[in-house]
């Protein structure tokens, strides 16, 4: 079992409108209704993407918790964790067929499977796609995948599902440290703090039942699984690049091929050395194994393809929600979870560290810009209270520093104007719904710049 994860800001171009000559009838801007409808649609699309992301996060957490419970139940009847993870990895062969089915349903320009497969598998190498090329490119990923899942199943034999999920969430912190060292990623203090939080939570989980309990070994195996998963993510970024649906599905299908061709002999070897025991085929819990494999397939599909339907941050949030979902499964299904203060604090610290890792690289600049916008907005509102504005008739505000005057039509009675300090060139644009607006500006004030208020959202008076 393994958890492998993978900005849209709606905006429109500024509309520069002209002032019609005096006495001419008001002219309608043909782009006005389109801009208005686009402005009204963009928030709806954002709300739909957020809603889809929240639903995906809930489904991801439920699928993972159910799969972990099924795997732990299968371990009680089949003492063969490597055989279980090998059986689940073979189901990865279905990734590309499911991706191609979505391509047929959602794409306007459809392609043959062979053409689409070659386009998505360019990261494996140039030339014809052969079995040798597939094994050479995907064998390291298949090895890391199976190792991570095998260690996680071993840890589930000793710790609860919620503890295993919490430790596995720390793989994001390990991936950051490996990317910082190996890929020379940008150093971020907040992510270093997140890594410290993750390590602290792991130590607290190991201490939750005492250092002499069996949970020490289980947490250590979980840390090994999380570290291997982090290696997988860093290797993917180095060899493939950013997470994209097509290459990701091709890679996971190649992982299934490698598992079928390369790891089958290892299952037989473990059976012959009596490391794992297989009962007769009629006693193997095939229903539980198929349930676990199908749920893992669904979980990884939502993790790797969730960014198409929603924002990647919400998809990552679904990975974090596996902790409370697993705790709920432990509480209601097996009643083996002892929620102590130390364990609860460990879950909270690991969750805080995970959320800190979701912050973008320029989060500090965005925060400063947001606070600056709030502060300047407060200053502008105070300035507007000091300026006397007439409620009816053309609005005329005299700027004391330069004597400039601006007149606006009466149907924009609550207009507010701001004047920057330095702007040597004057360029003005008016909205289409104010066709008879008149702007007057004295020649001795060349440094004036004016902007219209939020009550006229498409209006803008800007300077280069």
Backbone torsions as a table, in degrees:
resi	resn	phi	psi	omega
1	UNK	NA	145.4	-175.0
2	UNK	-156.4	148.1	174.6
3	UNK	-116.3	110.7	-178.5
4	UNK	-122.6	120.0	-177.8
5	UNK	-107.9	165.2	172.4
6	UNK	-93.4	NA	NA
7	UNK	NA	111.5	179.7
8	UNK	-104.4	120.9	177.0
9	UNK	-122.5	107.8	-178.3
10	UNK	-65.5	130.1	179.1
11	UNK	-152.9	163.2	178.5
12	UNK	-130.7	153.8	179.7
13	UNK	-69.1	146.0	-179.9
14	UNK	-65.0	139.1	179.8
15	UNK	-97.6	114.5	177.5
16	UNK	-94.5	110.4	-176.0
17	UNK	-106.6	153.1	-176.2
18	UNK	-105.9	163.7	177.7
19	UNK	-91.7	121.6	-179.4
20	UNK	-70.7	154.5	178.3
21	UNK	-65.0	156.7	-177.7
22	UNK	-65.4	137.9	178.5
23	UNK	88.1	-11.7	179.3
24	UNK	-81.6	150.0	-179.7
25	UNK	-69.9	156.6	179.0
26	UNK	-61.9	134.9	178.9
27	UNK	-101.7	141.5	-180.0
28	UNK	-92.1	136.6	177.5
29	UNK	-86.8	119.9	-178.5
30	UNK	-64.0	-22.5	179.5
31	UNK	-86.8	-4.5	-177.6
32	UNK	-62.2	-53.8	179.9
33	UNK	-61.6	-34.8	179.5
34	UNK	-66.4	-42.3	179.0
35	UNK	-64.5	-40.9	179.9
36	UNK	-65.4	-42.7	179.3
37	UNK	-66.5	-36.3	177.5
38	UNK	-64.6	-40.8	178.7
39	UNK	-64.2	-33.8	179.4
40	UNK	-78.1	-25.9	-179.3
41	UNK	-82.6	-34.9	-175.0
42	UNK	-58.6	-46.2	175.8
43	UNK	-61.5	-35.2	178.8
44	UNK	-65.1	-41.4	177.8
45	UNK	-64.0	-39.8	178.7
46	UNK	-63.9	-42.1	178.8
47	UNK	-63.7	-40.0	178.9
48	UNK	-65.8	-39.8	178.7
49	UNK	-66.4	-39.5	177.8
50	UNK	-65.9	-42.9	178.3
51	UNK	-62.4	-43.2	177.4
52	UNK	-63.6	-37.5	178.1
53	UNK	-64.6	-41.4	178.4
54	UNK	-66.2	-40.2	177.5
55	UNK	-65.0	-42.5	177.3
56	UNK	-62.1	-40.0	179.5
57	UNK	-62.4	-43.1	177.8
58	UNK	-64.5	-42.6	179.0
59	UNK	-66.7	-37.1	178.2
60	UNK	-63.0	-47.3	-179.2
61	UNK	-63.8	-40.5	178.8
62	UNK	-65.7	-41.4	179.9
63	UNK	-64.6	-42.0	-179.4
64	UNK	-66.3	-45.6	-178.9
65	UNK	-62.2	-41.9	179.4
66	UNK	-66.4	-42.0	178.6
67	UNK	-63.6	-41.9	179.1
68	UNK	-64.5	-40.2	177.9
69	UNK	-65.4	-40.8	178.6
70	UNK	-65.5	-39.4	178.8
71	UNK	-65.6	-41.0	178.9
72	UNK	-67.9	-35.3	176.0
73	UNK	-67.3	-37.5	178.0
74	UNK	-66.9	-32.2	179.1
75	UNK	-66.5	-26.1	177.4
76	UNK	-73.2	-21.4	-179.2
77	UNK	-109.1	-14.8	-177.8
78	UNK	-140.7	103.6	-177.7
79	UNK	-83.1	63.2	-179.0
80	UNK	-146.7	75.8	-176.8
81	UNK	-64.0	-35.5	-180.0
82	UNK	-69.5	-36.2	177.0
83	UNK	-64.0	-36.9	179.7
84	UNK	-65.6	-46.6	-177.9
85	UNK	-70.6	-31.7	175.5
86	UNK	-64.7	-42.5	178.8
87	UNK	-63.9	-39.6	179.7
88	UNK	-70.7	-34.1	-178.3
89	UNK	-69.8	-27.6	178.9
90	UNK	-64.7	-29.5	179.3
91	UNK	-66.7	-12.7	176.4
92	UNK	-65.7	-15.6	176.1
93	UNK	-58.9	-22.1	-177.1
94	UNK	-81.8	-4.2	-175.2
95	UNK	-63.4	-53.5	-176.8
96	UNK	-67.0	-41.1	174.5
97	UNK	-57.0	-40.2	178.0
98	UNK	-68.5	-38.2	177.0
99	UNK	-63.7	-42.1	-179.1
100	UNK	-68.2	-33.6	175.3
101	UNK	-62.7	-42.3	175.0
102	UNK	-64.7	-34.8	176.7
103	UNK	-63.8	-40.9	178.6
104	UNK	-65.8	-36.9	-177.0
105	UNK	-79.9	-31.5	-172.2
106	UNK	-108.8	-13.2	-176.3
107	UNK	-98.8	140.8	177.0
108	UNK	-79.9	-30.3	179.9
109	UNK	-106.0	96.0	-175.7
110	UNK	-85.6	147.5	-179.2
111	UNK	-128.1	159.3	176.7
112	UNK	-68.2	152.5	-178.7
113	UNK	-57.0	-40.0	-179.0
114	UNK	-65.3	-40.0	179.1
115	UNK	-66.4	-44.6	179.6
116	UNK	-65.3	-39.0	178.8
117	UNK	-63.6	-40.6	-179.4
118	UNK	-69.5	-35.9	177.9
119	UNK	-66.0	-37.4	-177.1
120	UNK	-83.4	-11.8	-176.5
121	UNK	-110.2	23.5	180.0
122	UNK	-67.2	-22.9	179.8
123	UNK	-68.0	-19.6	178.5
124	UNK	-74.3	-23.2	-179.8
125	UNK	139.4	163.5	179.2
126	UNK	-82.9	159.8	178.8
127	UNK	100.2	-169.5	-177.2
128	UNK	-72.4	141.1	-179.0
129	UNK	-80.3	107.7	-178.5
130	UNK	-116.3	169.5	178.3
131	UNK	-63.9	-38.3	177.8
132	UNK	-62.6	-42.7	178.7
133	UNK	-64.5	-38.8	178.8
134	UNK	-65.2	-46.3	-179.2
135	UNK	-65.7	-38.3	-179.7
136	UNK	-67.1	-39.5	-177.0
137	UNK	-82.8	-30.6	-173.3
138	UNK	-105.9	-8.4	-178.8
139	UNK	-60.9	-43.3	177.1
140	UNK	-61.9	-39.5	178.2
141	UNK	-65.6	-39.8	179.4
142	UNK	-65.2	-39.7	178.1
143	UNK	-63.6	-45.3	178.3
144	UNK	-65.7	-38.9	179.0
145	UNK	-60.6	-50.8	-177.6
146	UNK	-66.9	-38.5	179.3
147	UNK	-64.5	-44.7	179.3
148	UNK	-62.5	-44.7	179.0
149	UNK	-66.5	-38.1	-180.0
150	UNK	-65.1	-44.6	178.1
151	UNK	-65.0	-35.7	179.2
152	UNK	-67.5	-39.8	177.3
153	UNK	-66.1	-37.3	175.5
154	UNK	-63.8	-36.5	178.2
155	UNK	-69.6	-33.0	178.5
156	UNK	-66.8	-19.5	175.3
157	UNK	-71.7	-14.2	-173.7
158	UNK	-122.8	-24.0	-179.5
159	UNK	-126.1	172.2	-178.9
160	UNK	-77.7	169.1	-179.6
161	UNK	-66.0	-39.5	-178.5
162	UNK	-66.5	-39.6	177.3
163	UNK	-64.2	-42.3	178.3
164	UNK	-63.9	-38.6	178.9
165	UNK	-68.1	-38.7	179.4
166	UNK	-65.1	-42.7	178.9
167	UNK	-65.5	-39.1	-178.9
168	UNK	-68.7	-26.4	175.1
169	UNK	-65.6	-22.1	178.9
170	UNK	-72.6	-6.9	178.4
171	UNK	-61.5	-27.8	177.8
172	UNK	-65.1	-38.4	177.1
173	UNK	-67.8	-41.0	177.5
174	UNK	-64.9	-37.1	178.3
175	UNK	-64.3	-37.9	177.1
176	UNK	-63.6	-44.4	-179.9
177	UNK	-63.0	-42.4	178.8
178	UNK	-66.5	-37.6	177.9
179	UNK	-68.1	-36.6	178.5
180	UNK	-65.7	-39.1	-178.4
181	UNK	-81.3	-48.0	-172.7
182	UNK	-87.1	-38.8	-176.7
183	UNK	-101.1	1.4	178.0
184	UNK	58.3	43.7	175.6
185	UNK	-68.4	164.8	-178.8
186	UNK	-65.9	134.9	177.2
187	UNK	-72.9	131.0	178.5
188	UNK	-133.1	120.0	-178.7
189	UNK	-62.1	-36.2	-177.5
190	UNK	-66.7	-31.5	178.5
191	UNK	-77.9	-28.3	171.5
192	UNK	-64.3	-41.3	176.1
193	UNK	-62.4	-39.5	177.9
194	UNK	-63.2	-40.9	177.4
195	UNK	-63.8	-38.9	177.3
196	UNK	-64.2	-41.4	176.9
197	UNK	-60.9	-42.4	-179.2
198	UNK	-63.1	-45.1	179.4
199	UNK	-65.1	-39.1	177.3
200	UNK	-62.8	-41.9	177.8
201	UNK	-63.6	-36.6	178.0
202	UNK	-64.4	-43.8	178.9
203	UNK	-63.0	-39.5	179.2
204	UNK	-68.0	-35.4	175.8
205	UNK	-65.2	-38.8	177.5
206	UNK	-66.2	-30.3	-178.6
207	UNK	-87.2	-10.0	-173.2
208	UNK	-59.0	-37.5	179.7
209	UNK	-107.9	12.6	-178.8
210	UNK	94.8	145.4	-176.3
211	UNK	-71.6	-14.3	179.8
212	UNK	-97.9	9.1	-179.2
213	UNK	-89.6	176.1	-179.4
214	UNK	-74.9	-11.8	-177.6
215	UNK	-70.7	-20.5	178.0
216	UNK	-61.0	-48.1	179.4
217	UNK	-64.5	-40.9	179.8
218	UNK	-63.5	-42.9	178.3
219	UNK	-66.7	-37.7	177.7
220	UNK	-63.3	-42.1	176.6
221	UNK	-65.3	-37.2	176.5
222	UNK	-64.0	-38.6	177.3
223	UNK	-64.9	-38.7	175.7
224	UNK	-62.3	-40.3	177.3
225	UNK	-65.1	-43.0	179.3
226	UNK	-65.7	-38.5	179.0
227	UNK	-66.1	-40.7	177.8
228	UNK	-64.8	-39.7	176.0
229	UNK	-62.9	-37.2	176.8
230	UNK	-65.3	-39.8	175.1
231	UNK	-59.8	-40.2	178.8
232	UNK	-60.1	-46.1	-177.9
233	UNK	-66.0	-41.6	-179.6
234	UNK	-67.8	-40.7	177.3
235	UNK	-64.4	-35.5	177.1
236	UNK	-64.5	-44.0	178.8
237	UNK	-64.2	-34.8	-178.4
238	UNK	-74.2	-41.2	-174.4
239	UNK	-91.7	-33.9	-174.0
240	UNK	-105.6	-42.5	-176.4
241	UNK	111.7	-150.8	-179.7
242	UNK	-69.2	154.6	-177.4
243	UNK	-70.1	120.6	174.8
244	UNK	-131.2	146.8	-173.0
245	UNK	-58.3	-45.5	-175.8
246	UNK	-64.1	-59.0	178.5
247	UNK	-59.3	-35.5	179.4
248	UNK	-64.2	-44.2	-179.9
249	UNK	-66.8	-38.4	176.8
250	UNK	-64.2	-41.9	-180.0
251	UNK	-63.8	-44.1	-179.3
252	UNK	-66.8	-35.3	174.5
253	UNK	-65.5	-38.2	176.0
254	UNK	-66.5	-33.6	174.1
255	UNK	-61.2	-40.4	176.1
256	UNK	-63.8	-39.1	177.5
257	UNK	-63.9	-44.9	178.7
258	UNK	-63.9	-38.5	177.6
259	UNK	-63.7	-37.7	-179.5
260	UNK	-71.5	-37.6	-174.4
261	UNK	-91.5	-33.5	-172.7
262	UNK	-102.1	-32.5	-173.3
263	UNK	-96.2	-6.3	179.9
264	UNK	-64.9	-40.8	-179.7
265	UNK	-66.1	-28.7	178.8
266	UNK	-69.3	-35.7	175.2
267	UNK	-61.5	-43.2	178.9
268	UNK	-65.5	-39.0	-179.9
269	UNK	-64.6	-42.3	177.8
270	UNK	-65.1	-32.4	178.3
271	UNK	-72.3	-40.6	-178.9
272	UNK	-70.1	-30.1	178.1
273	UNK	-87.9	7.4	178.5
274	UNK	59.8	23.0	172.7
275	UNK	-73.5	-37.5	174.8
276	UNK	-125.5	150.1	-176.9
277	UNK	-118.7	128.9	175.6
278	UNK	-108.4	125.1	173.4
279	UNK	-75.8	173.4	173.5
280	UNK	-54.7	150.4	-173.1
281	UNK	-56.4	-31.2	-178.9
282	UNK	-73.7	-16.8	179.4
283	UNK	-99.3	-4.2	177.1
284	UNK	-73.8	130.2	-179.1
285	UNK	-73.6	75.4	-177.3
286	UNK	-63.2	-33.6	179.8
287	UNK	-65.0	-41.9	178.4
288	UNK	-68.2	-39.6	178.9
289	UNK	-64.8	-43.5	179.1
290	UNK	-65.7	-37.3	176.6
291	UNK	-62.9	-44.8	179.2
292	UNK	-62.5	-45.9	-178.8
293	UNK	-64.8	-41.1	-179.7
294	UNK	-66.8	-40.8	179.4
295	UNK	-67.2	-38.7	176.1
296	UNK	-65.1	-37.6	176.7
297	UNK	-62.4	-44.1	179.2
298	UNK	-65.2	-42.0	180.0
299	UNK	-61.2	-48.5	-178.7
300	UNK	-68.4	-30.7	173.8
301	UNK	-62.8	-44.8	-179.6
302	UNK	-69.0	-34.8	179.3
303	UNK	-67.1	-45.5	-173.2
304	UNK	-86.1	-23.4	-179.1
305	UNK	-111.6	0.6	-179.4
306	UNK	-66.3	-26.4	178.9
307	UNK	-66.3	-17.2	177.3
308	UNK	-72.6	-36.2	-176.7
309	UNK	-94.6	-22.4	-175.1
310	UNK	-145.9	-169.5	179.9
311	UNK	-84.4	142.4	-178.6
312	UNK	-59.5	-31.3	180.0
313	UNK	-63.6	-38.6	178.4
314	UNK	-70.1	-32.7	175.1
315	UNK	-65.0	-41.8	176.2
316	UNK	-65.5	-31.8	177.2
317	UNK	-62.1	-31.7	176.7
318	UNK	-63.2	-33.4	175.9
319	UNK	-65.2	-39.7	178.3
320	UNK	-66.1	-35.9	-178.8
321	UNK	-69.8	-8.2	175.1
322	UNK	-65.3	-22.8	179.4
323	UNK	-67.5	-56.2	177.6
324	UNK	-65.1	-32.7	178.5
325	UNK	-65.6	-42.3	177.7
326	UNK	-66.9	-37.2	176.7
327	UNK	-63.6	-38.8	177.5
328	UNK	-65.0	-38.7	177.7
329	UNK	-65.6	-42.5	177.0
330	UNK	-60.7	-37.7	-175.3
331	UNK	-73.9	-43.5	-173.1
332	UNK	-91.9	-28.8	-173.9
333	UNK	-94.0	-46.6	-174.8
334	UNK	-113.2	-19.3	179.2
335	UNK	57.0	36.3	179.7
336	UNK	-104.1	-5.8	-176.2
337	UNK	-86.3	126.3	174.7
338	UNK	-106.8	104.5	-175.3
339	UNK	-84.1	89.9	176.4
340	UNK	-89.2	170.3	179.2
341	UNK	-65.4	-36.7	-179.4
342	UNK	-67.3	-43.4	-179.8
343	UNK	-66.3	-41.7	177.6
344	UNK	-62.5	-41.3	177.3
345	UNK	-65.0	-37.2	178.5
346	UNK	-63.8	-43.5	176.8
347	UNK	-59.8	-42.2	-179.2
348	UNK	-65.7	-41.7	-179.3
349	UNK	-66.8	-42.3	178.2
350	UNK	-64.1	-37.6	178.5
351	UNK	-65.8	-41.6	177.9
352	UNK	-62.9	-43.2	177.1
353	UNK	-61.8	-39.2	178.5
354	UNK	-64.3	-41.9	179.7
355	UNK	-66.9	-35.2	177.1
356	UNK	-64.6	-31.9	178.6
357	UNK	-70.0	-19.5	179.4
358	UNK	-79.9	-10.7	179.9
359	UNK	-66.0	138.3	177.8
360	UNK	-69.5	168.3	-177.3
361	UNK	-65.6	-32.7	-178.7
362	UNK	-101.1	33.1	-177.2
363	UNK	-64.4	-34.6	-179.4
364	UNK	-68.1	-40.2	178.0
365	UNK	-66.1	-40.4	178.1
366	UNK	-64.4	-39.6	179.6
367	UNK	-65.1	-43.5	178.4
368	UNK	-64.1	-40.0	178.6
369	UNK	-64.5	-39.8	179.8
370	UNK	-65.7	-45.9	178.0
371	UNK	-64.9	-37.1	176.7
372	UNK	-64.4	-38.0	176.9
373	UNK	-63.5	-42.2	177.5
374	UNK	-62.9	-41.9	-177.7
375	UNK	-68.0	-44.7	179.4
376	UNK	-68.3	-34.4	175.9
377	UNK	-62.8	-36.5	177.5
378	UNK	-67.5	-40.6	178.2
379	UNK	-64.1	-40.4	-179.7
380	UNK	-66.8	-37.0	178.0
381	UNK	-67.0	-37.8	176.8
382	UNK	-67.3	-36.7	177.8
383	UNK	-66.9	-37.2	179.3
384	UNK	-66.5	-29.6	178.1
385	UNK	-70.5	-29.7	-179.6
386	UNK	-77.8	-21.7	-177.6
387	UNK	-92.1	130.7	178.3
388	UNK	-80.1	123.3	-178.7
389	UNK	-120.7	127.6	177.6
390	UNK	-77.7	142.2	-175.7
391	UNK	-79.6	-29.5	-177.5
392	UNK	-120.6	159.8	-180.0
393	UNK	76.8	177.0	-179.4
394	UNK	-62.5	136.8	179.4
395	UNK	-83.2	128.7	-178.2
396	UNK	-134.2	117.7	-179.0
397	UNK	-117.3	128.2	179.1
398	UNK	-100.0	127.5	179.1
399	UNK	-89.9	119.1	-172.3
400	UNK	-65.8	-31.6	-174.0
401	UNK	-71.3	-33.3	-173.8
402	UNK	-127.3	-8.1	-179.4
403	UNK	77.1	12.9	-178.5
404	UNK	-72.4	153.7	-179.3
405	UNK	-134.7	140.5	178.5
406	UNK	-131.1	130.1	178.5
407	UNK	-118.7	134.0	179.8
408	UNK	-123.7	157.7	-178.9
409	UNK	-68.0	164.1	-174.6
410	UNK	-71.9	-20.2	-177.5
411	UNK	-81.9	2.9	169.8
412	UNK	-119.5	66.8	-169.5
413	UNK	-74.1	-21.7	-173.4
414	UNK	-105.0	29.4	-177.4
415	UNK	-67.1	145.9	177.1
416	UNK	-128.1	146.0	-174.1
417	UNK	-128.6	142.8	175.6
418	UNK	-124.2	149.9	-175.7
419	UNK	-129.6	109.7	176.3
420	UNK	-71.6	166.2	-174.2
421	UNK	-78.5	-43.3	-174.6
422	UNK	-125.1	117.1	174.3
423	UNK	-161.7	92.1	-167.1
424	UNK	-71.6	-21.8	-175.8
425	UNK	-115.7	134.8	-176.0
426	UNK	-100.6	126.4	175.3
427	UNK	-142.6	127.3	-172.8
428	UNK	-123.1	142.1	174.5
429	UNK	-136.5	137.7	-175.5
430	UNK	-117.0	152.4	179.3
431	UNK	-74.8	162.2	-177.9
432	UNK	-73.2	-27.1	-177.9
433	UNK	-82.5	3.1	173.8
434	UNK	-122.2	65.4	-171.0
435	UNK	-70.8	-21.9	-176.1
436	UNK	-105.0	23.8	-178.8
437	UNK	-68.1	144.9	179.5
438	UNK	-125.5	130.8	180.0
439	UNK	-119.9	126.9	177.3
440	UNK	-126.6	135.1	-176.6
441	UNK	-145.0	127.0	-178.2
442	UNK	-68.8	151.9	-177.6
443	UNK	-71.3	-21.4	-177.5
444	UNK	-83.5	6.5	178.8
445	UNK	-124.3	74.0	-176.7
446	UNK	-78.7	-8.1	-173.8
447	UNK	-102.7	25.1	-178.5
448	UNK	-86.7	142.9	175.0
449	UNK	-143.3	134.6	-171.8
450	UNK	-128.6	143.7	174.7
451	UNK	-132.3	144.3	-179.9
452	UNK	-88.2	161.4	-172.9
453	UNK	-79.0	179.6	-179.9
454	UNK	-74.4	-15.4	178.9
455	UNK	-69.5	-17.0	173.2
456	UNK	-119.8	81.3	-166.4
457	UNK	-63.5	-29.3	-179.4
458	UNK	-88.7	-3.0	-178.4
459	UNK	-79.0	143.0	177.7
460	UNK	-157.0	128.6	172.4
461	UNK	-115.8	104.3	-172.0
462	UNK	-123.3	160.0	177.4
463	UNK	-122.4	143.8	175.7
464	UNK	-70.2	NA	NA
